[in-house]
Structures are given as C-alpha cells and as structure tokens.
C-alpha cells in the first residue's frame, strides 16, 4: 500500500533582516556569518504572527494541493519549540481555523528542531496503520535567539505542512529511519526567554554525529546510494552544516541546492528540513527520489526516502511555492524594528 504526501504547503513571513544589520549593532564580524556559516539574511515574523498563524497558512496551502475536505483529516500534529502557549494546544486552534471536524486527534510535539518531522512520521504511521484516511503533520517555529548571541544571526520563522494519505499520493514514503542519543547541545528551561547552547559542541558531536549516522542507516536500510536520488534535504541550522553533512554522505551540491534555504531564510528550527522538502516538491518530477534527514538537539534525527509520483505536476502551482514566497518582495527591516517585533526590548518590573 502506497502511503505518503497527498498535499503540502509552506509559509514564509515577508519581513527580513540582513546579518550585517545584526552584526553592526553588536560589533560582530559579519563575514564570519556570511562566508563561514553561509548566512545572508533571515525571515522575521511580524508582531501578529506566531506558530499558530503560520501553521494555518501552511495547512491551507496543503489542503489546496490535496483537494480534500478538511473534515477528512483524522489527526493534526504540530511540531515546534515556540508554541505560543506553555499550557494550551496549538493544534486545536489550527484545526478550528482550517475547518476540520471536532472528531480529530491533536497533539503538540517538541524535540527541538526535529519536532516537525516527528509530526510527519506519526501522521504517516497512523494512515499506514489504517487508523484514519488522512493525517496532517506540521513543522513551524518562530525561533528564539538571545540579543548578541550567535543564534540571533540564524533564528528565523516559517512553517511547512504535509497531509499524509493513501489516495492520489504525490510522494510515496519508501523508507524511514531514526537515530538519537542523550547529547545535550542546546536547551531552554521553563521561564527562560532564550535557549542556551554548547557552542562548537552543537556541531561535533551533536549535529554531525546524528545526521550522518541517520543518513547512513537510511541508505543501508533501503539498499540505496546517493546516486539513486535526484534531491537531498538536511536540517539547516546555518548554510554550512547541511552541505557538509550531505557531502560526508556522498551527495553533491546540485542534489542539495534546491532545498538549501538557510542562506536566505535562516534556521526555521522545526520547519527547517520540512521547508526544504516543500521547496524540492515544488520542482520535483515524477520518478524523482528525495532523501531527507532532520535534526533536533537533545539529540536526534529522522530520515525519510520519498518517491515522487505522476500526481505532483497537477498541484505544484496550485498554491504559493516555497522559494516563490522567499523572493516575493521581501520587506527589509532594521535592528530596532526587529527587536520590537521579536519582543527583545522588555520593561523591568518594579
């Protein structure tokens, strides 16, 4: 039984800030971020945007491409580390906003930046098990970075949504794999506004020691090699890491380029690799195979292999495409506006 993506969509806020704008405020070396980490600019949510509003937009695009009624969706799973409420689900609001039935299973997921692929995996597994005909997995974040911290140069905002089903499948999921350990490279405790990280430790042994083994495990499980794929997508905390991880596994720049969004989008955390996947689906052709590995601090990776079907060409232009949104008249803001939008200026309490 073919199970996979029957509808997909992404959402990118229009506001942007360039790394030079952030660097000049903190006296930092902009070339370190532009050349070293391959970051040029990032998306910024406006004050009226959050994980819920972006999830709704991405889900509506996915529904448009799927052609199904929202009432047919049996579950919604939203992966994020910036849910608007500490105690109040995002999923119920999204379900209501897209017109889904109340007879639906909802859960908010959190595993740092891989929470989005967690939602995709669970949604797809429920459909495969026959529990429901359709399920929706979403990865979305309004990423946090403390003023002056290295994360501030990359922490961005965006969302991607995927409806899983068995009929008119756009991309069949052929294989999955997971790899995780207790590697505490990044964390945020209750009541803290911003996360903390272990500096260079977030690369080795955190990111690369999960993405690469997960990728190797997925290749071994599927009996494939990088040459069997037209596209490859990896989690993008910056522009450098996914390219390095992909090349360690044997993928080329050309295979990764379409889904490589970080240089102009930044790191959308739970939305990062899912948005890369949506960008690939926008241009993929029937028969293409897509290799995808996410990453979440704490630490773990989810891997997927998708095979694109003949259905893809019918829906690619039915909703706004990912790179199209990135390039559609972005609004550049200064650091003061950015700080106001992101709530970085806080009043001291008496």
C-alpha positions as CSV (number, residue, x, y, z in Angstrom):
1,X,0.0,0.0,0.0
2,X,1.4,3.4,-1.1
3,X,1.3,5.9,1.8
4,X,2.8,9.3,1.6
5,X,2.3,13.0,1.0
6,X,-1.0,13.9,-0.7
7,X,-0.8,17.6,0.0
8,X,1.9,20.0,1.1
9,X,2.4,23.7,1.7
10,X,4.8,26.2,3.3
11,X,4.6,29.7,4.7
12,X,7.4,32.3,4.9
13,X,7.0,35.7,6.6
14,X,7.8,38.6,4.3
15,X,9.9,40.6,6.8
16,X,13.7,40.0,6.6
17,X,16.8,41.2,8.4
18,X,20.3,41.0,6.9
19,X,23.2,39.6,9.0
20,X,25.1,42.9,8.6
21,X,22.3,44.7,10.3
22,X,22.6,42.5,13.4
23,X,26.4,42.5,13.3
24,X,26.8,46.2,13.3
25,X,24.7,46.5,16.5
26,X,26.9,44.0,18.4
27,X,30.3,44.9,16.8
28,X,30.5,41.4,15.4
29,X,32.3,40.2,12.3
30,X,29.6,39.9,9.6
31,X,31.9,37.9,7.2
32,X,32.1,35.1,9.8
33,X,28.4,34.5,9.4
34,X,28.2,35.3,5.6
35,X,31.1,33.3,4.4
36,X,31.9,31.0,7.3
37,X,28.3,29.9,8.1
38,X,26.8,30.9,4.7
39,X,24.1,33.1,6.2
40,X,23.0,36.2,4.4
41,X,19.6,37.1,5.9
42,X,16.7,35.6,7.7
43,X,12.9,35.8,7.9
44,X,11.3,37.7,10.8
45,X,7.7,37.2,12.0
46,X,5.6,40.4,12.4
47,X,4.0,41.0,15.8
48,X,0.8,39.4,14.7
49,X,2.4,36.2,13.5
50,X,3.3,33.1,15.5
51,X,3.5,29.3,15.2
52,X,-0.3,29.0,15.0
53,X,-0.9,31.6,12.3
54,X,1.9,30.3,10.2
55,X,0.7,26.7,10.7
56,X,-2.7,27.7,9.5
57,X,-1.3,29.3,6.3
58,X,0.9,26.3,5.5
59,X,-2.0,23.9,6.2
60,X,-4.4,25.8,3.9
61,X,-1.8,25.5,1.1
62,X,-1.5,21.8,1.8
63,X,-5.3,21.4,1.7
64,X,-5.5,23.3,-1.6
65,X,-2.9,20.9,-3.2
66,X,-4.6,17.8,-1.7
67,X,-8.0,18.7,-3.0
68,X,-9.6,17.1,0.1
69,X,-12.1,18.5,2.6
70,X,-10.5,19.4,6.0
71,X,-13.1,17.3,7.7
72,X,-11.4,14.2,6.3
73,X,-8.3,14.8,8.3
74,X,-8.2,12.5,11.3
75,X,-5.2,14.0,13.2
76,X,-3.1,17.1,13.4
77,X,0.4,17.1,14.9
78,X,2.3,20.4,15.2
79,X,6.0,20.2,16.0
80,X,7.6,23.3,17.4
81,X,9.7,24.7,20.2
82,X,7.9,28.1,20.2
83,X,4.3,27.2,20.7
84,X,2.5,30.4,21.8
85,X,1.1,28.8,24.9
86,X,3.0,26.8,27.6
87,X,-0.3,25.2,28.6
88,X,-2.8,25.4,25.7
89,X,-2.6,23.4,22.5
90,X,-1.8,24.9,19.2
91,X,-3.4,22.1,17.3
92,X,-7.0,22.8,18.4
93,X,-6.8,26.3,17.1
94,X,-5.3,25.2,13.8
95,X,-8.0,22.5,13.4
96,X,-10.7,25.1,14.0
97,X,-9.1,27.6,11.7
98,X,-8.9,25.2,8.7
99,X,-12.4,23.9,9.3
100,X,-11.5,20.4,10.5
101,X,-14.1,18.2,12.3
102,X,-14.0,18.2,16.1
103,X,-13.7,14.4,15.9
104,X,-10.0,14.7,15.4
105,X,-6.9,13.7,17.4
106,X,-4.5,16.6,18.1
107,X,-1.1,16.8,19.8
108,X,1.6,19.4,20.0
109,X,5.1,17.9,19.7
110,X,8.5,19.2,20.9
111,X,12.0,17.8,20.1
112,X,14.0,20.9,19.4
113,X,14.3,21.2,15.6
114,X,13.1,17.8,14.7
115,X,9.6,18.1,16.1
116,X,8.2,18.8,12.7
117,X,9.4,15.5,11.2
118,X,8.1,13.8,14.3
119,X,4.7,15.1,13.5
120,X,5.1,13.9,9.9
121,X,6.2,10.5,11.0
122,X,3.3,9.9,13.4
123,X,0.8,11.3,10.9
124,X,2.1,8.9,8.2
125,X,2.2,5.9,10.6
126,X,-1.4,6.3,11.6
127,X,-2.5,6.4,8.0
128,X,-0.4,3.4,7.2
129,X,-1.9,1.5,10.2
130,X,-5.3,2.2,8.9
131,X,-6.5,4.3,11.8
132,X,-7.5,7.1,9.5
133,X,-7.6,8.1,5.9
134,X,-5.6,11.4,6.3
135,X,-3.4,13.0,8.9
136,X,-1.6,16.3,9.0
137,X,1.9,16.9,10.2
138,X,3.3,20.4,10.6
139,X,6.7,21.8,11.5
140,X,6.7,25.5,12.5
141,X,8.7,27.9,14.6
142,X,9.4,31.5,15.5
143,X,12.9,30.7,16.6
144,X,14.5,32.4,19.5
145,X,18.0,33.8,19.9
146,X,19.2,36.0,22.7
147,X,20.4,39.5,21.8
148,X,24.0,39.3,20.7
149,X,24.2,35.5,20.7
150,X,25.3,33.6,17.7
151,X,21.8,32.1,17.3
152,X,20.4,35.6,16.6
153,X,22.0,35.6,13.2
154,X,20.1,32.5,12.1
155,X,17.0,32.1,14.3
156,X,14.2,32.6,11.8
157,X,10.5,31.9,11.2
158,X,8.5,29.7,8.9
159,X,6.2,26.6,8.6
160,X,5.6,23.6,6.4
161,X,2.6,21.3,6.4
162,X,2.1,17.8,5.0
163,X,-1.1,15.8,4.6
164,X,-0.5,12.1,4.6
165,X,-2.8,9.7,2.8
166,X,-3.2,6.7,0.5
167,X,-5.0,8.2,-2.5
168,X,-3.5,10.4,-5.1
169,X,-0.2,10.3,-3.4
170,X,2.3,13.0,-4.6
171,X,5.3,11.4,-2.9
172,X,5.3,7.9,-1.6
173,X,7.4,7.3,1.5
174,X,9.5,4.3,0.8
175,X,11.7,4.1,3.9
176,X,12.2,5.8,7.3
177,X,15.0,5.6,9.9
178,X,15.8,7.3,13.2
179,X,18.9,7.9,15.3
180,X,19.1,9.5,18.7
181,X,21.2,9.8,21.9
182,X,21.2,11.9,25.0
183,X,23.5,14.6,23.7
184,X,22.6,17.9,25.5
185,X,23.9,20.5,23.0
186,X,21.0,23.0,23.2
187,X,18.3,23.6,25.8
188,X,15.8,26.1,27.3
189,X,14.4,25.7,30.8
190,X,10.9,26.8,31.9
191,X,10.5,30.6,32.3
192,X,13.6,31.3,30.2
193,X,13.1,33.5,27.2
194,X,16.0,32.3,25.2
195,X,17.8,28.9,24.7
196,X,21.3,28.2,25.6
197,X,23.8,26.1,23.6
198,X,27.2,24.5,23.9
199,X,28.9,26.5,21.2
200,X,31.1,24.3,18.9
201,X,29.7,21.2,20.6
202,X,26.5,21.7,18.7
203,X,28.4,20.7,15.5
204,X,30.6,17.9,16.7
205,X,29.4,15.6,18.3
206,X,25.8,16.8,18.2
207,X,24.6,17.7,14.6
208,X,27.0,15.6,12.6
209,X,27.0,12.6,14.9
210,X,23.3,12.2,14.4
211,X,22.6,13.5,10.9
212,X,25.4,11.4,9.3
213,X,24.7,8.1,11.1
214,X,20.9,8.5,10.5
215,X,21.7,9.1,6.8
216,X,24.0,6.1,6.6
217,X,21.4,3.9,8.3
218,X,18.7,5.1,5.9
219,X,20.9,4.3,2.9
220,X,21.8,0.8,4.3
221,X,18.1,0.0,5.2
222,X,16.9,1.0,1.7
223,X,19.8,-0.6,-0.2
224,X,20.4,2.7,-2.0
225,X,23.4,5.0,-2.7
226,X,23.4,8.8,-3.1
227,X,23.4,8.3,-6.9
228,X,19.9,6.9,-6.7
229,X,18.5,10.3,-5.6
230,X,17.8,13.5,-7.5
231,X,17.3,15.5,-4.3
232,X,18.7,15.6,-0.8
233,X,17.5,17.8,2.2
234,X,19.1,18.1,5.6
235,X,18.4,20.2,8.7
236,X,19.8,23.7,8.2
237,X,21.0,25.4,11.4
238,X,23.1,27.5,9.0
239,X,24.2,27.2,5.4
240,X,27.4,25.3,6.1
241,X,26.3,22.3,8.1
242,X,23.8,20.7,5.7
243,X,26.2,21.0,2.8
244,X,29.0,19.4,4.9
245,X,26.7,16.6,6.2
246,X,25.4,15.9,2.7
247,X,28.9,15.6,1.2
248,X,30.0,13.3,4.1
249,X,27.3,11.0,2.9
250,X,28.2,11.3,-0.8
251,X,25.6,13.8,-2.0
252,X,26.5,16.6,-4.4
253,X,25.8,20.3,-4.2
254,X,23.5,20.1,-7.1
255,X,21.3,17.5,-5.3
256,X,21.1,19.7,-2.2
257,X,20.8,23.2,-3.8
258,X,17.0,23.4,-4.3
259,X,16.2,22.6,-0.7
260,X,19.1,24.6,0.7
261,X,17.2,27.6,2.1
262,X,19.2,28.7,5.1
263,X,21.3,31.4,3.3
264,X,18.2,33.5,2.6
265,X,15.7,32.1,5.1
266,X,17.7,31.3,8.2
267,X,17.1,28.4,10.6
268,X,13.3,27.9,11.0
269,X,14.0,25.2,13.6
270,X,11.1,22.6,13.4
271,X,10.3,24.0,10.0
272,X,13.8,23.8,8.6
273,X,14.1,20.4,6.8
274,X,10.3,20.3,6.1
275,X,10.5,23.6,4.3
276,X,13.5,22.3,2.4
277,X,11.3,19.3,1.4
278,X,8.5,21.6,0.3
279,X,10.9,23.6,-1.9
280,X,12.0,20.3,-3.6
281,X,8.5,19.1,-4.1
282,X,7.8,22.4,-5.9
283,X,10.1,21.4,-8.7
284,X,10.4,17.6,-8.5
285,X,9.4,15.4,-11.4
286,X,7.6,12.0,-11.5
287,X,10.0,9.2,-10.6
288,X,12.4,11.5,-8.6
289,X,13.6,10.2,-5.3
290,X,14.2,12.6,-2.3
291,X,16.5,11.8,0.6
292,X,15.7,13.8,3.8
293,X,17.3,13.9,7.3
294,X,16.2,16.2,10.1
295,X,18.0,17.1,13.3
296,X,16.9,18.1,16.8
297,X,19.1,19.0,19.7
298,X,19.0,16.7,22.7
299,X,19.6,14.9,20.2
300,X,18.1,13.0,17.3
301,X,17.5,12.7,13.5
302,X,14.6,11.4,11.5
303,X,15.3,10.1,8.0
304,X,12.8,9.7,5.0
305,X,13.0,8.5,1.4
306,X,10.2,9.7,-0.8
307,X,9.5,8.7,-4.4
308,X,7.6,11.3,-6.4
309,X,4.6,10.2,-8.5
310,X,2.8,11.4,-11.6
311,X,0.4,13.4,-9.4
312,X,3.0,16.0,-8.5
313,X,2.7,18.1,-11.7
314,X,-1.0,18.7,-11.1
315,X,-0.5,20.5,-7.9
316,X,2.9,22.2,-7.8
317,X,1.5,25.6,-8.9
318,X,-1.9,25.2,-7.1
319,X,-0.6,27.1,-4.0
320,X,2.3,29.5,-3.3
321,X,5.7,27.8,-3.7
322,X,8.4,28.0,-1.1
323,X,11.1,29.8,-3.0
324,X,8.5,32.0,-4.6
325,X,7.5,33.3,-1.2
326,X,11.1,33.8,-0.2
327,X,11.7,36.0,-3.3
328,X,8.3,37.8,-3.3
329,X,9.1,41.4,-2.4
330,X,10.7,40.9,1.0
331,X,10.5,43.8,3.4
332,X,13.9,44.5,5.0
333,X,13.9,46.0,8.5
334,X,16.5,47.5,10.8
335,X,17.6,46.0,14.1
336,X,15.3,48.3,16.2
337,X,12.2,47.2,14.3
338,X,13.4,43.6,14.5
339,X,13.9,43.9,18.3
340,X,10.4,45.4,18.7
341,X,8.8,42.7,16.6
342,X,10.6,39.9,18.5
343,X,9.9,41.3,21.9
344,X,13.6,41.8,22.7
345,X,13.0,45.1,24.5
346,X,11.5,44.3,27.9
347,X,10.4,46.6,30.7
348,X,11.9,45.9,34.1
349,X,9.3,45.1,36.7
350,X,9.3,47.1,40.0
